[in-house]
Amino acid sequence: MTYPLPPRESATFDRRAIAEIQRAAETGIYDIRGWGAKRPLPHFDDLLFLGASMSRYPLEGYRERCGTDVILGDRHAKHPLHLDIPVTIAGMSFGALSGRAKEALGRGASAAGTSTTTGDGGMTAEERGQSKHLVYQYLPSRYGMNPDDLRKADAIEIVLGQGAKPGGGGMLLGQKINERVAAMRTLPQGIDQRSACRHPDWTGPDDLAIKILELREITNWEKPIYIKVGATRTYYDVKLAVKAGADVVVVDGMQGGTAATQDVFIEHVGIPTLAAIPQAARALQELGVHRKVQLIVSGGIRNGADVAKAMALGADAVAIGTAALIALGDNHPRYSAEYEALGSAAGSYDDFQDGRDPAGITTQDPELAERLDPIEGGRRLANYLRVLTMEAQTLARACGKSHLRHLEPEDLVALTVEAAAMARVPLAGTDWIPGAVA
């Protein structure tokens, strides 16, 4: 008697891999999307806090204060940013996002006492008008850049890379290049726009130091200068950024998802956020500038636990992008039917570059954009930011900390060998840090 075996899928050529090969064979083009890396990666969920009991004393949540404020950029700038919370809004361009979405981000960030960031393509009146603290991104494309807007900003972020595509330039497809977007970027309407992968007027850290001085002179040394890098050779990049004169370093891990780019880039370039933070913190510590040059971490921040864990590993603040769009209403179940009509689903929609977002956030279509009420969107974002902060405070108090910045690696353990090695904290139940030198 024979026993027929059930079909067995290949672990290498699974259904997804087969479908992608067939799609590439039929179309001859690579896949572009947003939403960041989708395969499982070591992340903050692989870490646990060691709450206080006998050896440490917890704080009472209703009677004992846990501070949340953070000062960014006090190394050289006359006017550093003083934020109420250590959760900021990452750079997302007008063009990629609608004008109403940019306004909503400004409203929400201001209500919560934090900053938002312009992104590629320049500064909009909506965002500047509603943002108490606005960081101006200075990108390789120079789209929309002008000195007057630099002076209107509260800080300047020189972008060298993003977590979703370190070493790669950006793209904005023609269907999102309406008359206003084209005018701000001084480029043709309806034509795909690609951003350069590197700045056109310098090639290394010595040249970058000259550029930073130029920006300081333009803004009378008032504005903090950030340098943003995609997480790759983080230890060396952070040291070079400090050498060049940065007030703040922003490190974006590969879970960063607001940049639409090639799927192969998103999944196979860069390192996880969890692996990048200890490298960045170590670089700052070795230079004697940890907490003097502030570290902002982004890439996959979802909740207050992520915020607290990033800060315990050495960050001064975090930045959110994808989570902020979700808070505004992106991928909401109310639009399930429309997402399905686009061949996706609520919770899986990642074609931000197509400009057909039913939520009216990642689009320039006037009818779709009208769906987003910037006042209501701002309220939702502010609520979310407050919840993140309260969750982080709850964990900090449980560890006996009177301020979020007092969290430290000693408060953490890891659940897996991989996470322990990356985060450089002990494997739970042991004092073993894989790879640590005895």
N, C-alpha and C positions, 0 to 999 in steps of 0.2 A: 504494500500500500504506500502510495506517495502522499506527501503532505506539501501542497503548493505554498510557497513562501509569499507573503505580501510584498508589494513593491517597496523597494528601499530607496529613499532619496539620497543623493550624494551630499556629503557634508561640504564638499568644495563647490560642486555645481548644483546648488539648491534651486528652488523655483525662482527665487529673486534673481540669482545670478543668470539663470537661463533666460528669464524675461529681459534682463538688461542686455544680454548678448543679442537677442532677437531684435530689441528696440534699436540698438546701435547699427545692426546689419541693415535694417529697413530704412533708417533715417540718415545715417552717415554723420550724425552730430552727437556731441556729448550732452549729458543731462545737466541742467542747471537748476538749482533750487536753493532755498534758505533752510532755516530751522536747525542748523548745526549738525554735528555728528550724531548719528542715530544708533550706531552700534553701542553695546554696553562698554563703558569705560570706568576705571576706578574713579570714584567721585566722593563727595562729602558724605554720602550715605554709608560709606565704608569706615567712617570714624564715629566714635562715641565719646561723650563727655563723662568725666569722672566727677559726679556730684559730691558735694561736701557732706560729711557725717561727723566722724570723730577727729580725724587728722586735719580736716579743714572745717570751717564754720560757715554755714550758708547765711545769706541775708534774707530778711523778711520782706516779702514783696510789697506789702501795703504800707510799711513804715520806714524802710531803709532805701535810700536813693541809689539808683544805678545810672550813671551818666551815659549819654550817647553822643555828645557833640564831638566834632572833629575840626581841626584847623588844617587846611591844605595850602601849601605853598609859602610857608614863612621862611624859607631858606634865603631868598633874595628879594622877593616881591614886597613892595611897599604896602600893598593891600591884599593879603592872603584871604582865602575864602574861609569863613567861619560858618559851618553847617550844623544844624541841629541834630542831624542823624548821619550815620556813616554809610548810607545807601544812596548812590547817585544814579542819574539816568545816563546811559551810554550814548555815544554819538550815532544818530540815525538821520539820514539826510532828508531835506525837503526835495522831493522827486521820488525817492524810494517811498516816503510817507507823504500823505496828504497834508495840506496846510492846516486843516482842522486837527489832524493827529498831532502835529507839532505844537499847536496851541494847547491841546489837552495835556501834553507832556509838561509844558511849561506851567500850566495851572496846577497840576497835581504835585509837581516837584516843589513849587513855591508854597503850597498849602502845607506840605510836610516839612518844609524848612531845609530843602536840599537843592542841588543843582541839576540842570539838564545840559545837553551838549548838542551843537548844531549838526554835525555830520557833514559829508561832502555836499557841495553845491551852494554854500553860503548861508547867510543869516536871514530869516524871515521876520517881518514886522510882528507877525502873530506870536512867534516864539519869544522874541526879545521883549515884547510888550507884556507877556504873561510870566516871564521867568525872573525871579528875584536874583538868582545866580545862574549865569549862562556862560558855558565854556565854548570857545570858538575853535573848531577843528581846522588845522592847517595841514592839508593833505597833498600828496604828490601831484594831483590833478590841478590844484589851484583853482578849481571851479568856484566861481562866485567870490573869490578872495579880493578884499579891498581893505586898505589901511584904516578907513573910517570905521568899518565894522570891527576890526581888531580892537580899536580903542573903545568901542561900545561894549565889548565883552568884558566879563569879569575874570577870565583866565583864558589861556591859549593852550591847546593840546596839539602838539606836533605828532602826526600819525605816521609811524614807520611800518606798521603791520596790524592785522586783525587776526583774532583767534581762528576764524573760519578759513582764512586764506593767507597765512604769513608767507611773504615772498610773492604774492600775486596781487594784481590790480583789481579794481572794482569794475562793475558794469551796471548800466542802467539802460534797459531796452527801450527802443523807440516809442512803443505804445504808451510809455509813461512820460515822454518828453513833450509836454504841452507848451503853449506859447510862453507861459510864465517861467517854467523850469528852464526852457531853452534860453530865455533872455537872461536869467540869473547866471547861467553857465557860459554865456556867449558862444553857443553852439547851435547847429541847425535843429529845427523842430522836427520831431518824428524820426530821428536818426539815432541808432544805438550809440551810446556814449560809454567809452571804456576809459577807466582811470589808469594812470601809470602805476607800475609796481614800485617805483622809487622816485625820490625827489629829483627834479631836473637840474638843480643848481648846487648840489653837493653830493659827495660820494662816501664820506666816512665821518668818524666822530670829531675830528679836528675841524672839518668844514661845518659840521652841525653846531659846534661851539660858536662859530662865527655867525651862523644863522640865528641862534638863540640871542646873541648880543644884538643883532639887527632888530629882532622882534622886541627886545627889551627897550631899545632906543625909540622905536616907533610908538611904544606905549608908555614911555617915560618911566620905565622900571616899576610900573604899578601892578602889572598883572602876573600872577604865577604862570610859569611855563611847565606844562606837562609834556612828557614823552611817552607815547603809547607804542608797545611792541606786541606782536603776536608771540605766543609762548613757543619757543623753539630752543635756542641756545640762551636760555633765560639768564643764567648766572653771568655770562659775559656781556650780554646786552644791557643788563641793569648797571653793571659797573661802567660801561662806556657811556650810558645815558647820564649817570652821575658826573662822570669826568667832563662831559660836554656842558654841564651846568644846569641840569633839570632840577626844578623845585619838587616835582612829583613824577613818579614813574607809574605808568598804567600797564599791567600785564594781562593780556586777554588769552585765556586757555582755549583749547580746540572745541570745547562745548559752546563757544560763542556762536550764536545762530542768526544774527540779524543781517549778515552779509550774504546776498545771493551770489553763488559762484558754482563752479563745477563740482558735482557730487564727488568725483575722485579726489578733488582737493580737500573738501570738507572731511572726508573719512580717512585720509592717508597722509596729511601734513600737519605738523605741530605736535604738541604734547598736552595731556590732560591738565586742567586747571590745578588739580590736586598735586601734581608733580611740579608745577611751576612755582607755587608760592614759596616753599622752603628754599628753592634755589635763589629766588629774588631776595628773600629775607636774609639769607646767608651773605649774599653779595653786599647788601647794605650794611650788615653787621661788620663785615671785614673792613669796609671803608670807614667805619665809625660814624655812619650817618643814619642808621636805622632810627626811625621816628623823626629824624630831622629832615630827611628827604622822604616824603610820605609815599606809601605803596597802596595803589588802588588795584583791586583784582576783579576781573570780570570773566564770564564764560560759564553759564549753567547755574547761576544763582537763582534759587526758587523760593526759599523760605528763610525764616529767622535762624534756623539751625545752620544753614549754609553760610549766612552772614557771620554768625558767631564762630564757626569753625575756621572760616577764612581769616578772621581777625586773630583767633588763637594761634594760627600758623604764622602770623606776622604781618598781615595786611592792616592798614589804617582805615580803609574803607573799601567798599565794593561798588561795582556798577552793574546795573541790570539793563537789558535790551529786550530780548524775547519776552521775558516775564512782564515787562512794562506794557508791551503790545497786547499780551493776553489780558492784563488787567483792564486795558481800554476796551476790550471786547473781541479781540481777534480769536478765531477758532471757536466761537461761541455756539452752543447747540441750537440757538434760535435760527441759525443760518444753515442747519444741517442739509436741507434739501438743495440749497444753492451750492454748497460745497460738493455734494454728490453729483450735481449736474456738471461741475467742472472736472469730474473724475477723481475727486478726493473725498474727504470727510472732515467734519468738525473734530479737531484734535490731531488731524494729519495734514491739514492744508499747509503746504510749504512753498507754493509757487508765487512768492511775493513779487518776483520780477515781472510777472505777467500783467499786473495792474488790474486784476479782476476780483480783488478781495471783496466778498459780500459785506464784510463789516465796515468797509469804507475807510480803512486805515492805511493799507499799503497799495494805494491807488491814486490816480489822477483823474479818474472818471467822475465828472461832476455829480451825476445821479447817485453813484455809490458813495462818494465822499459826503454827500448830504446826510447819510445815515448816521454819521458819528456826530453826536452833540458834544462839543468840546468842553462844555461846563460839566455835563454828566460824566464824560470820560475822565476829566480832571478829578472829579470827586471820587470816582472808583480807584484811580491810581493813588490818590492821597490815602484812601482807606487801606489799600494794600501796603503802601510804604509804612504806615503806622503799625500794621500787624507784624510786618517783618521786624520792625524795631522792638515791639513789645515781646515777640518771641525770643529775640536775641537777648533782651534784658532778663527774661525769665531764666534762660540757661546760664547767663553770667552770674546772677544772684545765687543760683544753685551751686555754683563753683566758688561762692564767697567773694565775688568781685563787685566793687562799687562803681566800676566804669567798664564799658565794653573793651576799651583799649588795654585793660589789665589782664584780659584773657591771654593764655600762653600755651605753648605746646605741652607743657606738663599736665594740662587739664584734659588731654586727649589720649585715647588709645585707638588702635585699629582692629578691624575685624578680619582682615585678610593680610597675608604676607605681602602682597603687591602694594596694598594701601600703606602698610607700615613702612615699607621701603621708600615709597614716594613721598609720604608726608613726614617721614623721619620721626615717627612716634612709636612707642612700643606696641607689639602685638598684644591684644587684650589677654590679661591673666599672666603675662610674662614681663620681663624687663628687657626683652630682646628687640632691638631695632635692626632689621636686616640691612646689611651693608655698612653698619656703623663701625668705625675703627675703635677697637678696645682701648 
